[in-house]
Amino acid sequence: QVQLVESGGGSVQTGGSLRLSCAVTGYIASRYSLGWFRRAPGKEREGVAAMGSDGITTYADSVKGRFTISQENKNALYLEMNSLRPEDSAMYYCAVHSPRLFSTRYFFDQRGSANTYWGQGTQVTVSS
């Protein structure tokens, strides 16, 4: 059973920074992708950043240059968020796709896959 637990969310002002963490337990295949999604009130869940065992890292256009994804083996995932904006306010979820069936480039499209596991989310609020 794969389990993911996020932490590090909070409230900051515009221009501030936060670092989200995700602890992953359970079996993860050698081919995998890890990443972050977010969902703002009234909006669909959207992909934010992802990285995988294929060496690919991808970001949503809206966060490029401001957010950085990193991992510590398969069991810890991080999202460094700088220059935060009010539109970044959302519930942030970490997810793992295991075993990885496609390139990490398509990780954001795997949200409905039976091989994608989710955490419960951590709230990020950015005030102007």
C-alpha positions in Angstrom: 0.0 0.0 0.0 1.5 3.3 -1.1 0.9 6.2 1.2 1.9 9.8 0.8 1.8 12.5 3.5 2.3 16.2 2.6 3.5 18.9 5.0 4.9 22.4 4.8 1.8 24.4 3.7 0.8 27.6 5.3 0.0 31.3 4.8 2.4 33.8 3.3 2.3 37.2 1.7 2.9 37.8 -2.0 6.5 37.3 -2.9 7.1 34.9 0.0 8.4 31.4 -0.1 7.3 28.0 1.1 8.8 24.5 0.9 6.4 21.6 0.7 7.5 18.1 1.6 6.0 14.7 0.8 6.9 11.5 2.7 6.2 8.4 0.6 6.0 4.9 2.1 5.2 1.5 0.5 6.6 -0.2 -2.6 7.5 2.1 -5.5 8.6 0.4 -8.7 11.9 1.1 -10.3 10.0 2.9 -13.1 8.1 5.8 -11.5 7.1 9.4 -11.6 6.6 11.7 -8.6 5.0 15.1 -8.7 2.8 17.8 -7.3 -0.7 18.9 -8.3 -2.9 21.7 -6.9 -6.6 22.6 -6.8 -7.9 26.0 -6.1 -11.6 26.5 -5.1 -13.9 26.1 -8.1 -11.1 24.9 -10.3 -9.9 21.6 -11.6 -6.8 19.9 -10.2 -3.8 20.9 -12.2 -0.3 19.6 -12.5 2.4 21.8 -11.0 5.7 19.9 -11.3 7.0 16.3 -11.8 10.1 14.3 -12.0 10.8 10.6 -12.7 13.1 7.7 -12.9 13.5 8.5 -16.7 15.4 11.6 -15.7 12.7 14.0 -17.0 11.5 17.0 -15.0 8.5 19.1 -16.1 6.8 22.2 -14.8 3.5 23.9 -15.5 4.2 27.2 -17.4 2.7 29.2 -14.6 5.4 28.1 -12.1 8.5 27.9 -14.3 11.3 29.8 -12.8 9.6 30.1 -9.4 9.1 26.6 -8.2 11.7 23.8 -8.0 10.9 20.1 -7.5 13.4 17.8 -5.9 13.5 14.3 -4.4 15.5 12.3 -1.9 15.4 8.8 -3.4 11.8 7.5 -3.9 10.6 8.3 -0.4 10.8 12.0 -0.1 9.6 14.7 -2.5 9.9 18.4 -2.2 8.5 21.5 -3.8 10.4 24.8 -3.2 8.1 27.7 -4.0 9.4 31.2 -4.4 7.9 34.5 -5.5 4.5 33.3 -4.5 1.4 34.9 -5.9 -2.2 35.0 -4.8 -3.1 32.8 -7.7 -0.8 30.1 -6.3 -3.2 29.7 -3.4 -4.6 26.1 -3.5 -4.6 22.7 -1.9 -1.3 21.0 -3.0 -1.2 17.3 -3.4 1.8 15.0 -4.0 1.3 12.0 -6.2 3.3 9.0 -7.4 2.7 7.0 -10.6 4.1 3.5 -10.1 4.9 1.6 -12.2 5.4 4.4 -14.7 3.7 3.5 -18.0 4.6 6.7 -19.9 7.3 9.3 -20.0 7.2 11.7 -17.0 6.5 14.3 -19.6 2.9 13.0 -19.5 2.7 12.7 -15.7 0.0 15.4 -15.4 -2.3 13.3 -17.6 -2.0 10.3 -15.3 -4.2 11.8 -12.6 -7.0 9.3 -13.2 -4.7 6.2 -13.6 -5.1 3.3 -11.2 -1.3 3.4 -10.9 -1.4 7.0 -9.4 -1.5 7.3 -5.7 -2.3 10.5 -3.8 -1.7 12.3 -0.5 -4.4 14.2 1.4 -3.0 17.6 0.5 -1.6 20.6 2.3 -3.1 24.1 2.0 -1.1 27.0 0.6 -2.6 30.5 1.0 -0.9 33.6 -0.5 -2.3 37.0 0.5 -1.8 40.2 -1.4 
